[in-house]
């Protein structure tokens, strides 16, 4: 079972490996620098101290030779034959003690250095230097013994013994100096070996550091390649997928899998795109329903407008008829006055009044029929208004569903973070369109309420007009019978004509009332027509809103 490692930990592990290699390189470089330093300190501390001691030893050996030669020369000169050389002998002995101490120190020190040398070559050189020092010490002791014997001969003023020993002492002196010179050569070889060791350490350090640096570069390239394969390339694929989704393509799907950050991001994006595709399908279906409902509302509004126009024309015609009736009633009153003024023309006037009453009855029947037709149209208009109200309810439900879908889209976009900003904008636009649709339905509902109130008022006024027309018809029938009686008994009672005048005046008042009712009906019809035009405009706006939603939904392919 493989353990999933997050991308951040992968990057940290890669850089930790590089840092570990660099730290190891630094430690190794410091160790090599320490080796070079130790080797240099050895050359400077040990070799130079021995070199100084060898130089001091050589100088003191030469001083011993000079002191001895001066003593011999002084003893062999006749002018200084009686001179005391005890002081010179003491000087020589003191220098000899110092030289012996230096030589012993050199032998002891080189022996110790041979045991603690950093390399076998240096140990061999220190051993050789110790052996050479031992040989020089033996030569020095021979020189010391021969010189002491020569000083004894000088003190005894045995010139023959002094001269006999002089060559031997000089040879021993030369041998000592040669041994010191060989020791110095051996030391020089040791210094050269130390320098070669430093050079070897330097070359080895440079080669090792170069190899470590190459390993660092190779490891850095490997870490970079792994980061590119595991981080950069998947991120590029995700960015291409997000760009396709942003352009409206919801048909794709990310094939990334895993439990790391990019795998979880791919799963989240796939779920978000699936949700957006479902939202787009639902939005398209809801928009289609909204468009169909808006078209139905517009068609109903146009039909209602045509019906109101017909109603308005009928009311205009009825008003013209009532106006004619008004003029006719005025003529009846005038004729009744003439009947009262002159009884002789009563019969003729009665016949004219009879014809007028018959016309009035017909007009009343026509008014009643037209008022009933208007009432029927108003009832039909009320039913269509109720149908429009049901359609508005459907549109309101659609807008609420669209608002809910926009809210779900905003939640999905917020869950997606920065990548879902474009879907948040789309959700905001859908929510705005849904709010506009809801506002438009509220406006249409308000207009329909005003139309319904106007229709109810029109119904009441029409019923009142029908009742008044029926009453006028009854009065017209009464007037007709009265005029027939007056025609039969015109000479008998003039007062009957006065009743006719009174009835005619009452009829005129009723006709004026009918005229006022028709004016109210005409105003109500005008209001209904205006409300219908507003409903048609609102339905047009609703259609445009549905088309805008359709265009927005067509943006996304799924």
C-alpha angles and dihedrals in degrees: 000000000000119000114230113231119199121239093246091054091048091055091045091050091050093050091042089056091050091048091048091053091047091049090050089049091051093048091049091047090050091049091051091047087051090051091051089047093049091047091048091047089051091052093044098038103037106024096043092046091052090044090054090048092049090049090049090047092050091047092049090046089054089045089053090052092048093048091048093046091048090051091049093047091048091049093049096048111094091216091059098035094117096042117123110242096185092108092053090049090052091049090050092049092049092051090044090054090051092047092049091049091051092048093048089049091051092051093047094044095047090049090054092045090052090059094047101037115137092227139030092241091055090046091053091049092050089048091050090047090051091050091048089050090052090052090048089049090053090049090047092053090049088050090048093051094045092046092049089053090048091050088050089053090048089051089049090046090234097154094176092056090046092053092042091055097041097083092046092051091047091052091049088048091052091047090052092050090047091051090049089049091050089050089052090049090051089050090050088052088051091050090050090049089051090050090049089050090051089049091050091049090048093049092045091048092049092049092047093047090048090052091047091049090049089050089050091051092047091047090048090051091049092049090047091050091048092048091049093048096042101035117010099045095046089048090052090051091049091049091052090050092048090049090053090049090047090054090055103264107135095162097087130086134199115244094200115124133177143089098262125100095273092047091051090046090052092050091048092049092049090051091046093050091048089052091048091050091052089046091050092050092047091045092050092051092047091047091051090052090048091050092050091048091049091051090049091049091050093049090049091048091051091050090048090050090053091048092049091050090053090047091050091051090050091050090050091051092048090050090052090050092050089048089055089049089053092054090046091053090052090053090049091054091049092050092047088054090052089051089054091046094050122022092191095071092043095102093052091045090047091055090048089048089049090054090046091050090050090051088048091053090051090048090050090051089050091048091050093048092047091047090051090049090050089050090051091050091048091051090050089048089052091052091050089048089054089049089052089050090054090050090049088052089053091049090049090052089050091050090050090051090049090049090051090048090050090050091051090048090051090051091050091048092049090051089052092056119198093356092059098053093107090052089050088056091050091048090050090051090049090050091049091050091047091051090049090050090049091048090049091051090049090051092048090047090053091049091049089051090054090047091050091052090049090049092050090050090048091050091052092047092047091051089050090049091050090051092048091047089052090049090048089050091053091049091047090053089049090049090050093052090045092051090050090053090046089051090054095044105025093134094048104063129013089184088073088066089051089056088050089054091049092048090048091053090051089049089052091053091050091049090051089052090050087050091054091049090051090051089054090049090051091051090048089050090051090050090048090051091050091048090049090053089050089050089050091050091048091049089050090053089048090052091051089049091051091049090050089051090049091051090049091049092048088060090077123066116204 
